[in-house]
Amino acid sequence: MDIRKFDIRVVRRYVNAGLVSLDEYEKELARLPDLSSQAAHLETAAGPRAEADHIADGDESADA
């Protein structure tokens, strides 16, 4: 089985082209282990929203 066919970025295209059935895709998803307990929580901040948060916190050095 070519796992690249089930990549979230291309699977819709493959289903529409008839290269992968929805049944195949759902079976492949069900086969995958649940690794959510091993996931790391990440916080990111960028752009205007992040600058507004810094200014609201009293940190006006976000101008840089």
Secondary structure, DSSP 8 states (H G I E B T S, - for coil): --GGGG-TTTHHHHHHTTSS-HHHHHHHHHHS---GGG--------HHHHHHHHHHTT-GGGG-
